[in-house]
Amino acid sequence: MSTITPTAGPLPRIGAISDRSAGWAAATAGALSVVIGVLQVVFPQDEDPAIDPRTRGILVMFTLSLWALALLFEGLGRYARSRHGAHIAATGTVLLTLGTVTSAINGIDLDFFPIVAMAANALWLIGSIVLTVSLLRARRVRRWLVLLLPFVQVPLLFFSQMGGGVVAGAYLLLLGGALLTGRILARHQG
């Protein structure tokens, strides 16, 4: 007779981000991304390098969502075979906030921003891929929930002016809901 049982849950670690915290982080990043996506469609930005007050608000929301993503990555790292991908992705999102905060404060991107942004985005992408592969190999979480993790960056950054935040935000809200309701764990037939 076949029964369905959840696979082993995450190993408890001191200082680890709980499912609840990771779920709220994902929901926060998702909600902020949806708001940002809508604002960028309704109020398109021009090519002027000077940052207007509305764009400063968007940068502040984006900064908060990047910190929330770092918490989400660390929370998901509990389920992975290795936490290295979570650490790399979280480092990338936090490093990117160095540029978003200085741009919001100064009203213009500083000279170092392109270099920091390239390094941060590379870390974020590589870390997301490594984390996703590690999560899939560990077989502790539902595959369909983590397969899109590396692609969150694409709509947030490259399609932001077309409302890409709405798409990324919807996925993050779904992922956050799964973490908050305990539906993150994979189920296998035994």
Buried (B, 14 or more C-beta within 10 A) or exposed (E): EEEEEEBEBBEEEEEBBEBEBBBBBBBBBBBBBBBBBBBBBEEEBEEEEEBEEEBBBBBBBBBBBBBBBBBBBBBBBBBBBBBBBBBBBBBBBBBBBBBBBBBBEEEEBEEEBEEBBEBBBEBBBBBBBBBBBBBBEBBBBBEEBBEBBBBBBBBBBEBBEBBBBBBBBBBBBBBBBBBBEEEBBBEEEE
